[in-house]
Amino acid sequence: MASIKIVTYNVHGLNSPSKRSQVLGLLKRHRVDICLLQETHFQKQKIPIIKHMYYTQWFHSGTDSKASKGVSIGRSRHVNFTLIDICTDQEGRFVFLKGRIGTTTFTIGNVYAPNIEQIPWLRTALKKLSSFSEGTLILGGDLNVALNPIIDTSTGRSSIRFKSLAKLSRSLQSLQLTDI
């Protein structure tokens, strides 16, 4: 199988057609095959139909409110992805896809964790992901938590207790996920 370029962006809203065009143009210029977008601000009832000659398939999780939530996964026409199953949440904070690229089964997840109470939310989301996933797991998004505050923050500190961070790291490792 050829390599696949996957990128994750927090886009801070994509309801404006001009901003969608800018983001899609940037992704295409960088030849991104699969994009994971957080904070799309898409409401369930008003998710725009994204028509783009390069990004031909989209999966969304929207919210009922106008809050800064919403995640999307888009794939380029160069990736032959066959969807098997999809799992989303009611809050627009995650979308998990199970499918095949060629003969290989993948689970691709995109999450946007809340700014507070991240650890309990992530534990719940990871349990759902664990029971849903099959094959090779790829998870991206905005966890809103620095797993290693010493290298991930300017102060070298976190407001989240070390014990909680260690437990979250073990949960990620149990799914064979690595913080890059």
C-alpha positions as CSV (number, residue, x, y, z in Angstrom):
1,M,0.0,0.0,0.0
2,A,1.3,3.5,-0.8
3,S,1.7,6.0,2.0
4,I,-1.3,8.1,3.1
5,K,-0.9,11.7,4.4
6,I,-3.2,12.4,7.3
7,V,-3.5,15.9,8.8
8,T,-5.4,17.2,11.8
9,Y,-6.5,20.9,12.1
10,N,-8.6,22.9,14.6
11,V,-10.3,25.1,12.1
12,H,-12.2,27.4,14.5
13,G,-15.4,27.3,12.4
14,L,-16.1,26.3,8.8
15,N,-19.6,27.7,8.3
16,S,-18.3,30.4,6.0
17,P,-18.1,29.2,2.4
18,S,-14.9,31.3,1.8
19,K,-13.2,29.8,4.9
20,R,-14.1,26.3,3.8
21,S,-12.6,27.1,0.4
22,Q,-9.4,28.4,2.0
23,V,-9.0,25.3,4.2
24,L,-9.8,22.9,1.4
25,G,-7.3,24.7,-0.9
26,L,-4.6,24.5,1.8
27,L,-5.2,20.8,2.3
28,K,-5.1,20.1,-1.5
29,R,-1.9,22.2,-1.9
30,H,-0.3,20.0,0.8
31,R,-1.7,16.8,-0.9
32,V,-3.5,15.7,2.2
33,D,-5.2,12.4,1.7
34,I,-7.3,12.3,4.9
35,C,-8.1,15.4,6.9
36,L,-9.4,15.4,10.5
37,L,-11.0,18.8,11.3
38,Q,-12.1,19.9,14.7
39,E,-14.3,22.8,15.8
40,T,-16.2,23.0,12.6
41,H,-19.1,24.6,14.4
42,F,-21.5,22.6,12.2
43,Q,-25.0,22.1,13.6
44,K,-26.6,18.8,13.0
45,Q,-29.5,20.3,11.0
46,K,-27.3,22.7,9.0
47,I,-24.2,20.7,8.0
48,P,-23.2,22.1,4.6
49,I,-22.7,19.8,1.7
50,I,-19.1,20.1,0.8
51,K,-18.6,19.7,-2.9
52,H,-15.0,19.6,-3.8
53,M,-13.3,17.8,-6.7
54,Y,-10.4,16.7,-4.6
55,Y,-12.2,15.8,-1.3
56,T,-15.1,13.7,-2.4
57,Q,-16.2,12.0,0.8
58,W,-17.1,13.6,4.2
59,F,-18.2,12.3,7.6
60,H,-19.4,14.7,10.3
61,S,-20.5,14.9,13.9
62,G,-22.4,18.1,14.6
63,T,-24.1,19.5,17.6
64,D,-27.6,20.9,18.4
65,S,-26.2,24.1,19.7
66,K,-24.1,26.9,18.2
67,A,-21.3,26.1,20.5
68,S,-17.7,25.7,19.2
69,K,-17.9,21.9,18.6
70,G,-18.2,19.7,15.6
71,V,-15.7,17.4,13.9
72,S,-15.3,16.1,10.4
73,I,-13.2,13.6,8.5
74,G,-12.7,14.1,4.7
75,R,-10.9,11.9,2.3
76,S,-9.4,12.7,-1.1
77,R,-10.5,11.0,-4.3
78,H,-7.1,9.2,-4.3
79,V,-7.9,7.1,-1.3
80,N,-10.2,4.2,-2.0
81,F,-12.0,4.1,1.3
82,T,-15.0,1.8,1.8
83,L,-17.0,2.6,4.8
84,I,-18.1,-0.3,7.0
85,D,-19.5,1.6,10.1
86,I,-19.6,5.0,11.6
87,C,-19.9,6.1,15.3
88,T,-20.7,9.7,16.3
89,D,-21.7,11.4,19.6
90,Q,-24.6,13.8,20.3
91,E,-22.4,16.6,21.3
92,G,-20.4,16.8,18.0
93,R,-17.1,15.9,19.8
94,F,-16.1,12.7,17.9
95,V,-16.5,10.7,14.8
96,F,-15.1,7.2,14.4
97,L,-15.0,5.5,11.0
98,K,-14.4,1.8,10.3
99,G,-13.6,0.9,6.8
100,R,-11.2,-0.6,4.3
101,I,-8.5,0.9,2.2
102,G,-7.7,-1.8,-0.2
103,T,-7.8,-5.1,1.7
104,T,-6.7,-3.5,5.1
105,T,-9.3,-2.6,7.7
106,F,-8.8,0.7,9.5
107,T,-10.5,2.6,12.2
108,I,-10.1,6.4,11.9
109,G,-11.1,8.6,14.7
110,N,-11.3,12.3,15.2
111,V,-11.9,13.8,18.6
112,Y,-12.4,17.3,20.0
113,A,-12.3,17.1,23.8
114,P,-13.9,19.7,26.0
115,N,-11.7,22.4,27.7
116,I,-12.7,21.2,31.2
117,E,-13.1,17.7,32.6
118,Q,-11.1,16.4,29.7
119,I,-9.9,13.2,31.5
120,P,-13.3,11.8,32.3
121,W,-14.6,12.7,28.8
122,L,-11.5,11.1,27.2
123,R,-11.9,7.9,29.2
124,T,-15.5,7.5,28.1
125,A,-14.6,8.3,24.4
126,L,-11.7,5.9,24.4
127,K,-13.9,3.1,25.8
128,K,-16.4,3.7,23.0
129,L,-13.5,3.7,20.5
130,S,-12.0,0.5,21.9
131,S,-15.3,-1.4,21.5
132,F,-15.9,0.1,18.0
133,S,-12.4,-0.2,16.5
134,E,-11.1,-2.9,14.3
135,G,-7.9,-3.3,12.4
136,T,-5.3,-0.5,12.4
137,L,-6.4,2.4,14.6
138,I,-5.6,6.0,13.7
139,L,-6.7,8.7,16.1
140,G,-6.3,12.4,15.7
141,G,-7.8,15.6,17.0
142,D,-7.6,18.1,19.8
143,L,-7.5,16.4,23.2
144,N,-7.2,19.7,25.0
145,V,-4.7,18.1,27.4
146,A,-0.9,18.1,27.5
147,L,0.1,14.5,28.1
148,N,3.7,15.5,28.9
149,P,3.6,19.0,30.3
150,I,7.4,19.3,30.5
151,I,7.7,19.2,26.7
152,D,4.1,20.2,25.7
153,T,3.7,23.4,27.6
154,S,5.7,26.6,28.0
155,T,5.5,26.5,31.8
156,G,6.3,22.7,32.1
157,R,3.2,22.3,34.2
158,S,-0.4,21.2,33.9
159,S,-3.5,21.9,36.0
160,I,-4.3,18.2,35.6
161,R,-2.9,15.9,38.3
162,F,0.1,13.8,37.2
163,K,-1.8,10.6,38.3
164,S,-4.6,11.4,35.9
165,L,-2.3,12.1,33.0
166,A,-0.4,8.8,33.7
167,K,-3.7,6.9,33.7
168,L,-4.8,8.6,30.4
169,S,-1.4,7.8,28.9
170,R,-1.9,4.1,29.9
171,S,-5.3,4.1,28.3
172,L,-3.9,5.5,25.0
173,Q,-1.1,2.9,25.1
174,S,-3.6,0.1,25.6
175,L,-5.0,1.1,22.3
176,Q,-1.5,1.2,20.8
177,L,-1.8,4.9,20.3
178,T,1.2,7.2,20.4
179,D,1.3,10.9,21.1
180,I,3.3,12.4,18.3
